[in-house]
Structure formats: structure tokens, C-alpha cells
Amino acid sequence: MSLFNVYPLFDITPAFAKDVFVYDTDGTKYLDLYGGHAVISIGHSHPHYIQAIQKQLNSIGFYSNSIQNPLQHTLANKLEAMSDCKDYQLFLCNSGAEANENALKLASFHTGKKKILAFKNSFHGRTSAAVAATDNKKIIAPINAQQEVDFVTLGDIQAVEAVLKQGDTCAVIIECIQGVGGLDEMPTAFYTAVAKLCKEYNTLLIADEVQSGFGRTGDFFAFQKHGITPDIISIAKGMGNGFPIGGIFIQPEIQPSFGMLGTTFGGNHLACAAAIAVLEVIAQQQLLSHAKDIATYFIEKTQSLPKLVTVKGRGLMLGLEFDFPVAELRKTLIYKHHIFTGNSKNPNLLRILPPLTIQKEHIDQLIAALQKEL
């Protein structure tokens, strides 16, 4: 049976990985500055992470959500303590798309409304409502188009209010730093104004932290810089360091009922063990402050690069915007310099999403390669 050919693949076959490096079947060593779409948070094959999953697998790896699973409570308590997001409820699922799908569904249940407000250049996933709220017509099938979504420009608060005052929007879903869209972020005043309008018009504010969460920006969540309190927060990617897990934080006034949400694999024993291990490593190695320190160093070093227009993002969710399309540069970095980087909807933007364990010497390796090629 052939594979369904939906991915343009680089001619590289990873065999094993350790911390910030990936090794292919030929033994070639690659510096991973992309982390598999910002998934690798505490480094590949972290020993504490491996030990936690192995230990859990030796006892019980899975059972459905029809029984008690104390690991879910342990994870919820650690998440509350480390994120400083108090009094939320936690629902666990398997991916970022599923997290956003459940967030939107829950907003509709709670408000009794059906429309969504999203922002241009957004990316929220590939499932039904999540993909409809994603600003990419190429990946929206006719069946997804039944969802009613208003797209407005990020930063246009007048457009936000014009939509919300119509009274039929259940949720505003927003990435405080747009990932796939190209690392755009607005001033704090915009986010606080959106939060205020959501309260005024009985609309839930969903912060999509799937890519930006778990310390990637130097804060536990990207929205925390702006001092807002979302009604729902979606999480995934770095949460499991490669093990599939996602979830949503839910404000206490949003009341659950049996059957409202559900999942077979979400919050299973192995997934919880992986996420707990990630949180423990983040705390032990002080990776949030480390992300900020490395970001400062990164920005300083990039000032010497020719053809660089600007550095976007914060923490270790970064983008280098050049005055030319970067597709060929990415290929050169991979095949000649053995460095993984990412792209975005902005063709001139090189995305840098490394494990949070990255060191200054690894930044130097990237800068040296870029200086040579530019």
C-alpha cells in the first residue's frame, strides 16, 4: 500500500536524536532549530522524559476515560502551579487541532451562538471548525465551509467590535503570536481591548497557545505578557515533547455536563506521564528564563546579518525576515550546513523554533552558516 502523498519531504531519514541534534540513517548530524513544528520542548530523548514513560508503560499504558486516572489530577495541579493560571478546569485530548475544536464547540455550547471570529493569517488546525477558523482556503474543504467564520485583520479593533456587536459570535480565537502566519504580534492595548469586547458582547475569548505555550516565548503562555485572562486556553505541541497530547484550560463559570466533550485516547496514562515529565524538566532546568536569555543573545547576533529586515517573535518562537524568499536558503541550510529551520505563510520568513535547551554555541552555528550564505 502506498502512502497518501500530502507532504513534500526533504530527502532525510532521521534514525535517532539527542537534545538539539538529529542523526540520519547515514550518521549525518543535524542541528534542530525547528523542533518538529515547535513540538520538542525539553530536547530530544531527554533521560528524565524517557524514564517517566518507560516506568509508566511497565505499569499501565492506557485505559479509557471511564475509570479513575490519578495522573490527570497530578498533571492538572502541576499545570496550574507552573502556568500560574488559577482556578481553570482541564480537559485533555490528543492534538492542537482537537484542542481548538473542543474549545470552539464548548464556546458554542456555553453562549448558544454559532459564529467564530478569527484573524487573517491565523492557523488553528485541520479539523472541522478549527480549519474553518484557519486563514488558508487551500486546506478548507466544502464540508468545512458550513462553519460561519468572520476574518478580520490582526490589530483592527474596530473590525472586531463591528462583528461582535451583531450578537451571534460564540468565540474570538486568537494566537497572541501568529505561528504559521509569520510571527506577527500586536501591542498589548489590542489584546486588552479584544478581551474587554468579548466580555461586553457575551463572547468567549480563546487563546490558542498550541505553538506558543509551555515556555516557548519565555513566559509559560504568550498571552501572559498582555495581562489578559482568556476564557479558554488551548495547548498541545511542546506539552508532550513529541508524545501526542493536547488540552484546554476552561474558566470555572463554563459548566460541564456528561457527554458534552469526550475522547478515547485523550489524557491516557502514557500521555500524562510524558506531560508531567516535561513540566518537571522545564522547572528543574529553568527553561523559561533560559529561553529569554538565549533570545536576547540571538537578537544581538543577528544584527550582523546582511539582507535582514527584522527579527520577529519572542523567546524561542522567532522569525528572521529577509528581503528575499527563503525557500532556497532553507534547503541550503539543511543539505549544506545540516541545520533544520522552518518556513511560514510569509515567504521571506525563516522560522526558528528550537528545543528550549538550546545553547549559545548552537546560535553561533546558525549565524555562521547564514553569514556564509548571505
C-alpha positions in Angstrom: 0.0 0.0 0.0 1.3 3.5 -0.9 1.3 6.4 1.4 -1.2 9.2 0.7 1.1 11.8 -0.7 0.3 15.0 1.1 3.7 16.0 2.4 6.6 17.5 0.4 9.5 15.7 2.0 13.2 16.5 2.4 15.4 13.6 1.5 16.5 12.9 5.1 15.6 9.9 7.2 16.2 10.5 11.0 17.4 7.4 12.8 17.9 8.8 16.4 18.0 12.2 18.2 19.6 13.6 21.3 18.8 17.0 22.8 19.1 19.6 20.0 20.6 17.2 17.4 19.0 14.7 14.9 21.1 12.0 13.2 20.0 10.4 9.9 20.5 6.8 8.7 23.9 7.8 7.2 25.1 9.2 10.5 24.9 12.8 9.5 24.3 15.1 12.4 21.7 17.9 12.1 21.2 20.9 14.4 17.4 21.0 15.1 16.3 24.6 15.1 12.7 23.7 14.2 11.8 21.1 16.8 9.3 19.3 14.5 6.9 22.3 14.4 7.8 23.6 17.9 7.0 20.2 19.5 10.4 19.4 21.0 10.4 21.5 24.2 12.9 19.8 26.5 15.2 18.3 23.9 15.1 15.0 22.1 15.3 11.9 24.2 15.7 13.7 27.5 16.6 11.0 30.1 14.0 12.0 32.7 11.3 12.0 30.0 12.3 8.6 28.7 12.4 7.2 32.2 9.0 8.5 33.1 7.3 7.0 30.0 9.1 3.7 30.4 8.1 3.5 34.1 4.5 4.2 33.3 4.5 1.7 30.4 5.7 -1.0 32.8 2.6 -0.5 35.0 -0.3 0.6 32.7 -0.1 2.4 29.3 -3.7 3.0 28.6 -7.3 2.7 29.7 -10.3 4.8 28.7 -11.8 7.8 30.5 -14.4 5.6 32.0 -12.2 4.9 35.1 -10.2 7.0 37.6 -6.8 8.2 36.4 -4.9 10.0 39.1 -2.2 11.1 36.7 -4.7 13.5 35.1 -5.1 15.2 38.5 -1.3 15.3 39.0 -0.9 16.9 35.6 -3.7 19.4 36.2 -2.2 20.5 39.5 1.3 20.9 38.1 -0.1 22.9 35.1 -1.9 25.3 37.4 1.2 25.8 39.6 3.7 26.3 36.7 1.4 28.4 34.4 0.0 30.5 37.3 -3.4 30.1 35.7 -5.6 29.7 38.7 -9.0 28.0 39.0 -9.3 26.8 35.5 -10.7 23.3 34.6 -8.7 21.0 32.4 -9.9 18.8 29.5 -7.3 16.6 27.9 -7.2 15.5 24.3 -4.6 14.4 21.7 -3.5 17.4 19.5 -3.7 21.1 18.9 -6.4 20.8 16.3 -8.5 18.7 18.7 -7.9 21.2 21.5 -9.1 24.1 19.3 -12.1 22.0 18.0 -13.2 21.4 21.6 -12.6 25.0 22.6 -14.9 26.3 19.8 -17.5 23.6 20.5 -17.5 24.5 24.2 -17.8 28.2 23.4 -20.9 27.5 21.3 -22.4 25.3 24.0 -21.9 28.0 26.6 -23.1 31.0 24.7 -25.7 29.4 22.5 -24.2 31.1 19.5 -22.6 29.6 16.3 -20.3 32.1 14.6 -16.5 32.4 15.1 -14.3 35.5 14.8 -10.7 34.7 13.7 -7.8 36.7 12.3 -6.2 36.9 8.9 -3.1 34.7 8.6 -4.3 32.5 11.5 -3.7 28.8 11.8 -5.7 26.8 14.3 -5.7 23.2 12.9 -7.1 21.0 10.2 -10.3 19.6 11.7 -13.8 20.9 11.0 -14.2 24.2 13.0 -10.5 24.6 13.6 -9.7 24.6 9.9 -12.6 26.9 9.1 -11.1 29.4 11.5 -7.7 29.0 9.7 -7.0 31.6 7.1 -5.9 29.2 4.3 -8.6 28.4 1.6 -6.4 25.7 0.2 -7.0 23.4 3.2 -10.7 24.1 3.7 -12.9 21.6 2.1 -16.6 22.3 1.1 -17.8 20.4 4.1 -15.8 22.7 6.4 -17.3 25.8 4.8 -20.5 25.2 6.7 -18.8 26.9 9.7 -19.6 30.6 9.9 -16.3 32.5 10.4 -15.6 36.2 10.2 -11.9 37.0 9.5 -10.6 40.4 10.5 -7.1 41.9 10.3 -5.0 41.4 13.4 -4.9 44.7 15.2 -8.1 46.1 13.8 -10.2 46.6 16.9 -12.9 48.5 15.1 -13.5 45.5 12.8 -13.6 43.2 15.9 -16.3 45.3 17.5 -18.3 45.6 14.3 -18.5 41.8 14.1 -19.2 41.2 17.8 -21.9 43.8 18.1 -24.0 41.7 15.7 -24.5 39.4 18.6 -24.1 35.9 17.1 -20.4 35.2 17.7 -19.6 32.5 20.2 -15.8 32.9 20.3 -12.9 35.0 19.3 -9.9 32.7 18.7 -6.5 34.3 18.6 -2.8 33.4 18.6 -1.1 36.2 20.6 1.9 35.5 18.3 0.8 34.0 15.0 2.9 30.9 14.2 2.3 29.7 10.7 1.1 33.1 9.7 4.5 34.7 10.2 5.2 35.6 13.9 3.1 38.8 13.9 2.1 40.2 17.3 0.2 43.4 18.2 0.7 45.8 21.1 -0.8 45.0 24.5 -3.6 47.6 24.0 -5.1 45.5 21.2 -5.4 42.3 23.2 -6.8 44.0 26.3 -9.4 45.7 24.0 -10.4 42.4 22.5 -10.8 40.8 25.9 -13.0 43.8 27.0 -15.2 43.5 23.9 -15.6 39.7 24.5 -17.0 40.4 28.0 -19.2 43.2 26.7 -20.8 41.1 23.9 -21.0 37.7 25.7 -18.3 36.1 23.5 -15.7 33.7 24.8 -12.0 34.6 24.3 -9.9 31.5 23.2 -6.2 31.9 23.4 -4.6 29.5 21.0 -1.3 28.6 22.8 -0.8 25.3 20.9 2.6 26.5 19.4 3.4 29.4 21.8 2.7 27.6 25.1 4.8 25.7 27.5 7.5 28.3 27.8 8.3 28.8 24.2 8.0 32.6 24.4 9.9 32.8 27.7 6.5 33.1 29.6 4.5 30.0 30.2 1.9 31.3 27.8 2.3 34.1 25.2 -0.9 35.9 26.3 0.5 36.5 29.8 2.7 39.3 28.6 -0.5 41.3 27.9 -2.2 40.7 31.2 -5.4 39.3 29.8 -7.5 36.3 31.2 -8.8 34.1 28.4 -12.0 32.1 28.9 -10.4 29.0 27.2 -6.7 28.3 26.6 -5.7 25.6 24.1 -2.4 23.7 24.5 -0.5 20.9 22.7 2.8 20.7 20.8 5.5 21.3 23.4 3.3 19.8 26.1 4.4 16.2 25.3 7.8 16.8 23.8 6.7 14.5 20.9 4.1 12.4 22.7 0.7 13.2 21.3 -1.3 15.2 23.9 -3.3 18.4 23.9 -5.9 20.1 26.1 -7.8 23.1 27.0 -8.0 25.2 30.2 -11.6 26.2 30.9 -12.8 29.0 33.2 -15.0 27.9 36.1 -18.1 29.6 35.0 -18.3 27.3 32.0 -20.1 24.4 33.4 -19.6 20.8 32.2 -22.2 18.1 31.7 -21.8 14.4 31.0 -21.2 13.8 27.3 -20.6 17.4 26.4 -17.0 16.6 25.4 -15.3 13.3 25.1 -12.2 11.4 23.9 -10.9 7.9 23.8 -7.2 8.5 24.0 -7.1 11.9 25.5 -5.4 12.1 28.9 -4.2 8.5 28.8 -1.6 7.2 31.2 1.4 7.5 28.9 0.4 10.9 27.7 0.0 12.3 31.2 3.4 10.7 32.2 5.0 12.5 29.3 3.5 15.9 30.0 4.3 15.7 33.7 7.9 14.9 32.9 8.1 17.9 30.5 6.8 20.2 33.3 9.4 18.7 35.7 12.3 19.3 33.3 11.1 22.8 32.5 11.1 23.6 36.2 14.4 21.8 37.1 16.4 23.3 34.2 14.7 26.8 34.5 13.9 26.7 30.8 11.6 29.7 30.8 14.3 32.1 31.9 16.8 30.3 29.7 14.5 30.9 26.6 14.6 34.6 27.3 18.4 34.7 27.8 19.0 32.8 24.6 16.5 35.0 22.7 18.5 38.1 23.8 21.7 36.6 22.6 20.1 35.5 19.3 18.8 39.0 18.6 22.2 40.5 19.3 24.0 38.1 17.0 21.5 38.5 14.1 22.3 42.3 13.9 25.3 41.4 11.8 23.4 39.6 9.1 23.0 41.2 5.7 19.6 41.4 3.9 17.8 41.0 7.3 14.7 43.2 7.5 13.7 42.4 11.1 13.6 39.8 13.8 10.1 38.8 14.8 8.6 36.9 17.8 10.0 36.5 21.3 11.6 33.8 23.5 12.4 30.8 21.3 9.5 31.4 18.9 11.4 33.5 16.5 11.5 34.6 12.8 14.1 36.1 10.6 12.5 38.2 7.9 14.8 38.8 4.9 14.3 40.9 1.8 14.0 37.8 -0.4 12.1 34.5 -0.4 13.9 32.0 1.9 12.9 28.6 0.3 16.3 28.1 -1.3 18.1 29.3 1.8 16.3 26.7 3.9 17.4 23.9 1.6 21.0 25.2 1.7 20.9 25.2 5.5 19.6 21.7 5.6 21.7 20.0 2.9 24.9 22.0 3.2 25.1 23.1 6.8 22.9 20.4 8.3 20.6 22.8 10.1 16.8 22.4 10.4 14.7 25.6 10.2 11.1 26.3 9.4 9.0 28.4 6.9 5.7 30.3 7.3 3.0 31.9 5.2 5.4 34.8 4.8 7.7 33.6 2.1 10.6 35.8 3.3 10.5 34.5 6.9 12.8 31.8 8.3 11.2 30.4 11.5 13.4 29.4 14.4 11.6 27.0 16.9 14.4 25.0 18.7 14.2 22.9 21.8 14.2 25.2 24.9 17.5 23.5 25.8 19.4 25.2 23.0 22.7 26.9 23.9 24.6 30.0 22.6 27.1 27.8 20.7 24.2 26.5 18.6 23.0 30.0 17.8 26.6 30.8 16.7 26.5 27.8 14.4 23.3 29.2 12.7 24.7 32.7 12.4 28.0 31.5 10.9 26.0 29.5 8.3 23.8 32.4 7.4 26.7 34.8 7.1 28.4 32.5 4.7 25.3 32.1 2.5 24.1 35.7 2.6 
